[in-house]
Amino acid sequence: MSDLKKQFEAAAAASKNLKERPDNDTMLKLYALFKQATVGDVEGKRPGFTDMVGRAKFDAWAAAKGKSAADAMREYVALVGTLK
């Protein structure tokens, strides 16, 4: 397993044990980077206006579209590092 993948998995585990819950914008950024790193570009239809949480997640993930998995992993690790 690559060093970056190990760092990413460690950051994902650490993100579940933060002292304080990050603000919603940071949570969406974490979600988007994690999904981009593990799944790739967002697909499917954007959720309707009645699903505000789903819509916010979709939009955050769509903002990371085109970013490589390695870049998303690096950004995720760096972001979690700032939250510790």
N, C-alpha and C positions, 0 to 999 in steps of 0.2 A: 504494500500500500504506500502511496506517495506521502511525502511529508506534508504537503498541502492538505491532502484528504484527512490525515490524522489531526492536523490543526483544526480543520473544519468540524470534524466530529467532536473534538474536545470543546470547541466554541459552542456547538449546538447543545452539548450537555451542560455547559456552564450557563447558557442562556436561560435554562430552566431553574437555576438556583441563584438568580441575582438578588441583591439585598432589597432593591426597590423595583417595582414594576415600571418599565419605561413608559413614556407618554405614547399616545396612540400613533403619532407620526413615526416614531422610532419603531414601534411594534410592527407597523405596516412595512417599513423598510426592511426589518429583519425577515418578515414573512416573504416579501418579494425576492430578496437575495437568496433565501433558503430554497424557495421554489425554483428560481432560475438556475441555481447550482445543481439541484437534484433532478428536476424535470425538464428544464429548458424553457423555451418561449411559451407564453400563455396561449391557449387555444380555446375555442368554443365561443359561445355567445356571452356578452356582458350581462350580468344579472339585472333584473328590472329594478325600477326605483323603489319598490317595496322591500327589497333585500339590500338595505344600506350597507350592512357589514360585508356581504358578499361582493357588492359593487366596489366598495373601497379596496378590498383585497385584490379584486380583478384589476382595478386601475393601477394599484401599486405594482403588481406583477407585470402588467403591460408596459409600465414605465421602464422596466429593466430589459425589455425585449431586445434581442440582438447581442446582449452581453454574454460572453463565453462563460462556461461553467467555472473555469479556473478564476476568471476575474470576479465572478459573483462570490466564489468561496473566499477569495482574498478580502473583498470588501466586507463580507459577513464576519470573518475572523477579526478584522480591524474594528468593526462597529461593536461587537461583543466586548472586545478589549477595552473600549472606552466606557463601557457600562459597568465594569467590575468595580 
